[in-house]
Amino acid sequence: MDSLTEALLSGAGPDEIGRHALPPQYRAAHLLAADVGMFDGVADPDVRKSLHVGSVPMPELAPDEVVVAVMASSINYNTVWSATFEPVPTFAFLKRQARNGGWDRRHDLPHQVVGSDAAGIVVRAGTGVRHWKPGDHVVASCVQVDDQEPATHADAMLGTGQRIWGYETNFGGLAHYAVVRASQLLPKPPHLTWEESASVLLTAATSYRMLIGDNGARIKQGDIVLVWGATGGLGAYAVQMVKNAGGIPVGVVGSEHKAAALRRLGCDVVIDRSAIGLGDDGAPTPERTIELGKRLGREIRRQVGEDPHVVFDYVGRATFGISVFVVRKGGTVVTCGSSTGYDHHFDNRYLWMNLKKVIGSHAANLQEQAECNRLFRLGHLAPVLSDVYPLDEVGEAARLVQLNRHIGKVGVLCLAPEEGLGVTDPALRERIGAERLNPLRGLGAAPRPAEGARS
């Protein structure tokens, strides 16, 4: 163990942190460019075979960057995409970034450190960093932007220089150390542990933009919101936000195990997709889509009395046509991903003739993330951790997500030697109540579904 890591784990303050040199290498979950193509023709691209944990060199620090000692991180589906080299190998992103020249050249390496969430301690700040210093407890946003691009100042997600850190860039969060831009950082909620804090920002802020912010559906009191995959990381936060906004969440899940988890979240209406005949065999035919949409609509009206105002869809090909059909006249389908495939098919008559809207949404800008982070700091949103793995078992953690056997979020301990550390405001934690903080903890992995299933 290097001296900086030893100092951090012994509780070193800002002055002492600065006296220790950055280690020349650090431990990280990474992919190898030499492995691209290893899954060609393979029916089951097992991410445990492509995710490596070992030493990588510490990169040089740019003036607008910080080095964060990562205490904990979490698994997002983009790590599964990276580790399967689909839909494109993410090394292509690194080469494209390197063509910008300057500091961006550092990212084009024969390895990529992955991971798009992190909670930890600032240990170095570049010469151009103004608002962060060694010793600060932070969470890292997944979004990197070009602050010299005009579009960034309207909405950072519109800039052509916007990238997802640890997916479209190198030096990600599933590691002992991470290099991030200062504009990615927000204060860590002081009542949360490292692993709780690291399980929040990417998925919760994405859900915030989709549902609450000015760039999304802007739900209001009384809105009925259909949430596909309601016990996933995105869905579990979406259910909480709908409840907080005075709406009525209708959650769709794929098993009784996940239905029980959804009830723990306080979801008003729980629908098992098997009850409406929706299987795991890909997108239904146009005729089947209408049939399933009618079944789902009848079930929602039976339990709630009305059609949904908003549909929250990140499942994609298997559900999107149904989403467009089932949302009410003048309603909104908001989408941020396609875990079952990107090639969506829907009957456009039900969109245009009923004045429905489709909103594409991607991650969240820093202001939206700050507003979302504030809700966690106030205790109005709770982490949804279900499992926590050590960094050395990151392949197992990612495999759980790949097979859709997880619920909520799967955390990864990086430098933190055990769970439960990092709380600096225990009084607030006690006031909020530990039982509210992780409603999905202890439920464990779902029984293994058929390969390729999503819920």
C-alpha positions in Angstrom: 0.0 0.0 0.0 1.4 3.4 -0.9 1.9 6.1 1.7 -1.0 8.3 0.5 -3.5 5.5 0.7 -2.2 4.6 4.2 -2.6 8.3 5.2 -6.2 8.4 3.9 -7.3 5.3 5.6 -5.9 6.5 8.9 -7.9 9.7 8.6 -5.3 12.2 7.4 -6.3 15.8 7.2 -5.8 18.2 4.2 -2.2 19.2 5.2 -1.0 15.7 5.6 -2.7 14.5 2.4 -0.6 17.2 0.5 2.6 15.9 2.0 2.3 12.5 0.4 3.1 12.0 -3.3 0.6 10.5 -5.7 1.4 6.8 -6.3 2.9 6.2 -9.8 0.4 3.4 -10.2 -3.0 2.5 -8.8 -5.4 -0.4 -8.7 -8.3 -0.2 -11.1 -11.0 -2.1 -13.0 -10.0 -1.8 -16.6 -10.4 -3.2 -20.1 -7.7 -4.0 -22.6 -7.7 -2.9 -26.2 -6.2 -6.3 -27.1 -9.4 -8.0 -25.9 -11.6 -6.2 -28.4 -13.2 -8.9 -30.6 -13.0 -11.6 -27.9 -16.7 -12.0 -27.9 -17.3 -12.0 -31.6 -19.7 -14.9 -32.3 -20.1 -15.6 -28.6 -23.7 -16.0 -27.5 -23.0 -15.0 -23.9 -20.3 -12.2 -23.7 -19.5 -12.7 -20.0 -18.1 -9.5 -18.6 -16.2 -11.3 -15.9 -13.8 -12.4 -18.7 -13.1 -8.9 -20.0 -13.0 -6.8 -16.8 -9.5 -6.9 -15.3 -8.5 -5.6 -11.9 -4.8 -4.6 -11.6 -2.3 -1.8 -11.6 -2.5 1.0 -14.1 -0.3 4.2 -14.4 -1.4 7.4 -12.7 -2.0 10.0 -15.5 -0.7 13.5 -15.4 -3.1 16.1 -14.0 -4.6 18.8 -16.3 -5.1 22.3 -14.8 -8.9 22.0 -14.6 -8.8 18.5 -13.0 -8.6 16.9 -9.6 -7.5 13.5 -8.4 -10.1 11.8 -6.2 -9.2 8.9 -3.9 -12.2 6.7 -4.6 -13.7 5.2 -1.5 -16.6 3.6 -3.4 -18.2 3.4 -6.8 -21.1 1.5 -8.4 -22.1 -0.5 -11.4 -24.0 1.2 -14.2 -25.2 -0.4 -17.4 -22.6 1.5 -19.5 -19.9 -0.6 -17.8 -21.7 -3.7 -19.2 -21.7 -2.1 -22.6 -18.0 -1.3 -22.3 -17.1 -4.7 -21.1 -18.9 -6.5 -23.9 -17.5 -4.0 -26.5 -21.0 -3.4 -27.7 -22.7 -1.6 -29.4 -19.2 -0.2 -30.2 -15.8 -0.8 -28.5 -15.3 2.2 -26.2 -11.7 2.4 -27.2 -13.0 4.1 -30.3 -14.3 6.9 -28.1 -10.8 7.3 -26.6 -9.1 7.5 -30.0 -11.7 10.1 -31.1 -11.0 12.2 -28.0 -7.3 12.0 -28.5 -7.6 13.6 -31.9 -8.5 16.9 -30.1 -4.9 17.1 -29.0 -3.6 18.6 -25.8 -4.6 16.9 -22.6 -7.1 14.7 -24.4 -4.2 12.7 -25.9 -3.7 11.0 -22.5 -7.0 9.1 -22.9 -5.9 7.0 -25.9 -4.2 4.1 -24.0 -4.1 0.3 -24.4 -6.3 0.1 -21.3 -9.5 1.9 -20.2 -10.4 2.5 -16.6 -14.2 2.2 -16.5 -16.9 3.4 -14.1 -19.1 6.4 -14.1 -19.8 6.9 -10.4 -17.5 7.7 -7.4 -17.5 9.0 -3.9 -14.3 9.9 -2.3 -11.7 12.5 -1.1 -9.9 15.1 -3.2 -6.2 14.5 -2.9 -4.9 16.8 -5.7 -6.2 19.8 -7.5 -4.9 21.3 -10.8 -3.7 24.9 -10.9 -6.9 26.1 -12.5 -9.2 24.6 -9.9 -10.9 27.2 -7.7 -13.7 25.5 -5.7 -12.1 22.2 -4.5 -9.1 21.4 -2.4 -7.4 18.3 -0.9 -9.5 16.8 1.9 -12.9 17.7 0.4 -15.5 14.8 0.5 -17.1 14.7 -3.0 -19.3 12.8 -5.4 -18.4 12.7 -9.1 -20.9 13.5 -11.9 -20.6 11.2 -14.9 -20.7 14.2 -17.3 -17.7 16.0 -18.7 -18.3 19.1 -20.8 -16.4 21.7 -22.8 -17.0 24.9 -20.9 -15.7 26.9 -23.8 -18.4 25.7 -26.2 -21.4 28.1 -26.4 -24.1 25.3 -26.3 -22.7 24.2 -22.9 -23.9 27.4 -21.3 -27.5 26.8 -22.5 -27.6 23.2 -21.4 -24.4 21.3 -20.9 -26.0 18.1 -22.4 -26.3 19.9 -25.8 -22.6 20.5 -26.3 -20.8 18.5 -28.8 -17.9 18.1 -26.4 -20.1 16.4 -23.8 -18.9 12.9 -22.8 -19.7 10.4 -20.2 -16.7 9.9 -17.9 -15.5 6.3 -17.5 -17.4 5.3 -20.6 -16.5 7.7 -23.4 -13.3 8.8 -21.5 -10.6 7.1 -19.5 -9.6 7.2 -15.8 -13.1 6.3 -14.5 -14.4 5.6 -11.0 -14.1 1.8 -10.5 -10.6 2.3 -9.1 -8.6 3.4 -6.1 -8.0 6.8 -7.7 -9.8 8.7 -10.5 -9.1 11.8 -12.5 -12.1 14.1 -13.0 -12.7 17.6 -14.1 -13.5 20.0 -11.3 -16.8 20.8 -13.0 -17.8 17.2 -12.3 -17.8 17.5 -8.5 -20.5 18.0 -5.9 -20.4 17.8 -2.1 -20.9 14.4 -0.7 -24.1 14.1 1.4 -22.6 14.1 4.9 -25.1 11.6 6.4 -24.5 8.9 3.7 -21.8 6.3 3.7 -19.2 6.1 0.9 -21.0 3.3 -0.8 -24.4 4.9 -0.5 -23.1 8.2 -1.9 -21.5 6.4 -4.8 -24.7 4.7 -5.8 -26.7 7.8 -6.4 -25.5 10.4 -8.9 -25.6 8.9 -12.4 -29.0 7.1 -12.2 -30.8 9.5 -9.8 -29.8 12.6 -11.7 -30.8 11.0 -15.0 -34.2 10.2 -13.5 -34.4 13.8 -12.2 -33.8 15.3 -15.6 -36.3 12.9 -17.2 -39.1 13.6 -14.8 -38.6 16.8 -12.8 -36.3 19.2 -14.6 -37.3 21.7 -17.3 -35.7 19.5 -19.9 -37.9 16.5 -19.2 -41.5 15.6 -18.6 -42.0 18.1 -15.7 -44.4 15.9 -13.8 -46.8 17.5 -11.4 -49.1 16.6 -8.5 -51.6 13.9 -9.5 -49.7 12.7 -12.6 -49.9 9.0 -13.2 -46.4 7.8 -14.3 -45.7 4.4 -15.8 -42.2 3.3 -14.9 -40.7 0.4 -16.8 -38.0 -1.5 -15.0 -39.1 0.1 -11.7 -36.7 -1.7 -9.4 -33.6 -0.9 -11.5 -31.3 2.0 -10.5 -33.1 4.4 -12.8 -36.6 3.1 -12.0 -36.2 2.9 -8.2 -35.2 6.6 -8.1 -38.0 7.5 -10.6 -40.6 5.9 -8.2 -39.3 8.0 -5.3 -39.4 11.2 -7.4 -43.0 10.6 -8.6 -44.0 10.0 -5.0 -42.3 13.2 -3.8 -43.9 15.2 -6.6 -47.4 14.0 -5.5 -47.8 11.7 -8.5 -48.9 8.1 -8.8 -46.2 5.7 -9.8 -47.2 2.6 -11.7 -44.2 0.2 -11.7 -43.7 -2.7 -14.1 -41.4 -5.5 -13.0 -40.6 -9.0 -14.1 -41.0 -11.2 -11.0 -42.6 -11.4 -7.6 -39.2 -10.9 -6.1 -38.9 -7.5 -7.8 -42.6 -6.8 -7.0 -41.8 -7.2 -3.3 -38.9 -4.8 -3.7 -41.1 -2.3 -5.5 -43.7 -2.4 -2.6 -40.9 -1.5 -0.2 -40.3 1.6 -2.2 -44.0 2.6 -1.6 -45.0 2.2 -5.3 -48.8 2.7 -5.5 -49.4 0.3 -8.3 -47.3 -2.8 -9.1 -47.7 -4.7 -12.3 -45.9 -8.0 -13.1 -45.2 -7.9 -16.9 -46.0 -11.6 -17.1 -49.6 -10.7 -16.1 -50.0 -8.8 -19.3 -48.3 -11.4 -21.4 -45.1 -9.4 -22.0 -42.2 -11.9 -22.4 -38.5 -11.6 -22.9 -38.4 -12.5 -26.6 -37.6 -9.0 -28.0 -39.9 -6.4 -29.4 -43.4 -7.7 -30.2 -45.0 -7.5 -33.7 -47.1 -4.4 -34.4 -50.3 -6.3 -33.8 -48.9 -7.8 -30.6 -47.8 -4.3 -29.5 -51.3 -3.0 -29.7 -52.7 -6.1 -28.0 -50.2 -5.7 -25.1 -50.8 -2.0 -24.9 -54.6 -2.6 -24.6 -53.9 -5.1 -21.8 -51.6 -2.8 -19.9 -53.9 0.1 -20.4 -56.9 -1.9 -19.0 -54.8 -3.0 -16.0 -53.7 0.6 -15.2 -57.2 1.9 -15.5 -58.5 -1.0 -13.3 -56.1 0.0 -10.6 -55.9 3.8 -11.0 -58.9 4.7 -13.1 -57.0 6.7 -15.8 -54.3 6.3 -18.5 -50.8 7.4 -17.6 -49.8 11.0 -18.2 -46.1 10.0 -18.5 -44.2 6.9 -19.4 -40.6 6.5 -18.2 -38.9 4.1 -20.6 -35.2 3.1 -20.7 -35.9 -0.5 -21.7 -36.2 0.3 -25.3 -37.0 -2.0 -28.2 -39.1 -4.4 -26.1 -41.4 -1.7 -24.6 -41.2 1.5 -26.6 -44.1 0.7 -29.0 -46.3 -0.2 -26.0 -45.2 3.1 -24.2 -46.3 5.2 -27.2 -49.6 3.3 -27.4 -50.5 3.3 -23.7 -49.7 6.9 -22.7 -52.8 9.1 -22.7 -53.8 11.7 -25.3 -51.4 14.6 -25.0 -49.1 12.5 -22.8 -45.3 12.2 -22.8 -43.0 9.3 -23.3 -39.5 10.1 -21.9 -36.6 7.9 -22.8 -32.9 7.7 -21.8 -31.7 4.4 -23.0 -32.5 1.0 -24.7 -31.2 -1.9 -22.7 -33.1 -4.4 -25.0 -32.1 -2.7 -28.2 -32.0 0.7 -30.0 -34.1 -0.1 -33.0 -37.5 1.1 -31.8 -40.8 0.5 -33.7 -44.1 2.1 -32.9 -47.3 2.9 -34.7 -47.0 6.6 -35.5 -50.8 7.1 -35.7 -51.1 6.8 -32.0 -48.4 9.5 -31.6 -49.5 12.1 -34.1 -53.2 11.7 -34.0 -53.3 11.8 -30.2 -50.8 14.7 -29.9 -48.4 12.7 -27.7 -44.8 13.7 -27.2 -41.5 11.8 -27.1 -38.6 13.4 -25.2 -35.1 12.1 -25.5 -33.0 12.6 -22.3 -29.4 11.9 -21.5 -27.8 12.1 -18.1 -28.1 15.5 -16.5 -26.4 18.9 -16.5 -24.5 20.0 -13.4 -27.3 22.2 -12.2 -29.8 19.4 -12.4 -27.3 17.1 -10.7 -26.8 19.7 -7.9 -30.6 19.9 -7.4 -30.9 16.1 -7.3 -27.9 15.9 -4.9 -29.6 18.5 -2.6 -32.6 16.2 -2.3 -30.4 13.5 -1.0 -28.7 15.9 1.4 -32.1 16.9 2.7 -33.2 13.3 3.1 -36.0 13.5 0.6 -34.4 10.8 -1.6 -32.8 7.6 -0.4 -30.1 5.4 -1.9 -31.3 2.1 -3.2 -28.3 -0.2 -2.7 -29.1 -3.9 -2.7 -25.6 -5.4 -2.9 -22.0 -4.2 -2.3 -18.9 -6.0 -3.7 -15.2 -5.3 -3.2 -13.3 -4.0 -6.2 -11.5 -7.3 -6.8 -15.0 -8.8 -7.5 -16.1 -6.1 -9.8 -16.7 -8.7 -12.6 -19.2 -10.5 -10.4 -21.0 -7.2 -9.6 -21.1 -6.2 -13.3 -22.3 -9.7 -14.3 -25.2 -9.4 -11.8 -26.3 -6.3 -13.7 -25.6 -7.8 -17.1 -28.0 -10.7 -16.3 -30.6 -8.3 -14.8 -30.5 -10.2 -11.5 -29.9 -7.1 -9.5 -32.4 -4.7 -8.0 -31.7 -1.1 -7.3 -28.0 -0.3 -7.3 -24.9 -2.6 -6.9 -22.1 -0.8 -5.0 -18.4 -1.4 -5.2 -15.9 -0.7 -2.4 -12.7 0.7 -3.7 -10.4 2.2 -1.1 -12.9 1.9 1.7 -12.0 -1.2 3.6 -15.5 -1.9 4.7 -19.1 -0.7 4.5 -20.5 2.0 6.7 -17.7 4.5 6.6 -17.7 8.1 5.5 -20.6 9.5 7.6 -19.7 12.9 8.8 -23.2 13.9 10.1 -24.4 11.0 12.2 -27.1 13.2 13.8 -28.7 13.8 10.4 -28.5 10.2 9.6 -30.3 9.3 12.9 -32.9 12.0 12.3 -33.7 10.7 8.8 -33.7 7.1 10.1 -31.5 4.3 8.9 -34.5 2.2 7.9 -35.4 4.8 5.2 -31.9 4.9 3.6 -31.7 1.6 1.8 -35.2 0.2 1.4 -33.9 -2.5 -1.0 -31.0 -3.7 1.1 -31.1 -7.3 2.2 -33.4 -8.5 -0.7 -30.4 -10.0 -2.5 -30.2 -11.1 -6.1 -33.3 -12.0 -8.0 -33.7 -15.6 -9.1 -31.9 -16.0 -12.4 -34.2 -15.3 -15.3 -33.8 -16.5 -18.9 -30.7 -15.0 -20.5 -31.3 -11.6 -22.1 -34.3 -10.7 -19.9 -34.7 -7.2 -18.7 -37.1 -5.7 -16.1 
